[in-house]
Amino acid sequence: MLRLQHVELPAEIVRPEEIKHVSVLKATGLVEAEIAPAIDPSGKFNMARTAIVTAITEDGIAEIMKLRTERMRPATTWRAARRRRKQCIRCGAPHQPNAPVCSCCPAPESESGAPI
């Protein structure tokens, strides 16, 4: 789908795996395409040899925008996780290197009641 936005339409698709993708995109209403019938006159299934994508629909453009947003999300999540690691996981206070917890949080106690 993302590749189709960068090619001049109409575009002829000839690779079998890409023809399958185009048929799914057409069935879901994301592109307008011409694909040869899959069943020949004798009733046998034939894989289409070509598909011609003529347009990306409004739904297809919306899907492209959604895919772009999702591709950017992991970087944002990574940055947020990095920021969080610099803070205490309990209270959000700045992280103190080599300290198990920050000074504002009590140290966890073992089952015997003595501090760990």
N, C-alpha and C positions, 0 to 999 in steps of 0.2 A: 504494500500500500504506500509506504513512504517513498519507494523508488518511483512509483508512477507519477508522483507530483513533479519529478524532475525531467520527465521525458516529454517530447512533443507528441500531442495527441492529434489524430488517432495513432496508436502504437500497435504494431503487430507483435504478438507473443508467440514464440514457437517452441520453447522448451516445455516438455510435458509437465514437469512439476510446477512451472509458472502458470501453465494453462489451468491446472487444478486450482491454484490460488485465485486466478481470475474468475473461474466459475463460482467459487465461494463468494468472492466479493460481489459478483453480479447477483447471485441468489439473495444476498443480504442487503442489496440495494445501495451498495457503496460506490459502484461504478456502473456505467452503461457499456456494454460490450456485445460483440457479435461472436458467437461460438457455434461451430458446426454441431448439428444434432449428434447426440451420443449413440443413438440407435439407428442402424442402417435399415433400408427397406425390408431386408430379410428378417429383421428382429434381433440381429446380433449387436452386442455392445461394441462400439468403436471409440477409441480415445480420439478426441478432436486433435487435429494436427496444427491448427492455428486458432488464435483468438485475437480479435481486434478490439482494443479498449478505445472507445470513442470519447468518453467523458468521465470525470469524477463528479459524483452527485453532491448535493449539499450535505447529505448525511456522511458521505465519504470525506469531505473536507473537515467536517466536525470531528470525525474519527482521527484524522491526521493530526489535528490540533490536540486532541486528547493524548495520542501517542507521544507527541513532542513533550507535553507536560509530564507524562509518566517517565520519560527518559531523563528528564531533568530532576525529578524528585529524589532519586537515591543520593545525588550529590548534596542536596539540601539536607537530607536526613543525616548523611555522614558528617556534615558541618555541625549540625545540632548535637549529634552524639559526641563529637570532639569537645564542644563547649561544655557539655554536661560532665564529661570526665574530669574537667578542671574544677568541679564543684563537689562538695560533700553529697553523697547519695542520700543521706538522711535529711539534711536541713537546707542544702543549697549553698552553704558557706564555702568560701574559696578553699580548694583542696590544699592540704598541707603535705608535702612530700614526706615519705617514710613514716607517716602517722596512720594507724589503722582506722581511726575516726577523727573527726575534727574536735576541737576543744569544747564546743557547745553541746555535743552529744555525749551521753554517758557511755562508758565502755560496756560492751555486753558481758553478762556474767555467765559463768559455767553453771552446770546443774547443781554443783555443790554449794553455790552461793558466793564463791570466791571470784574476783575479777579474773578475766582471761589474760 
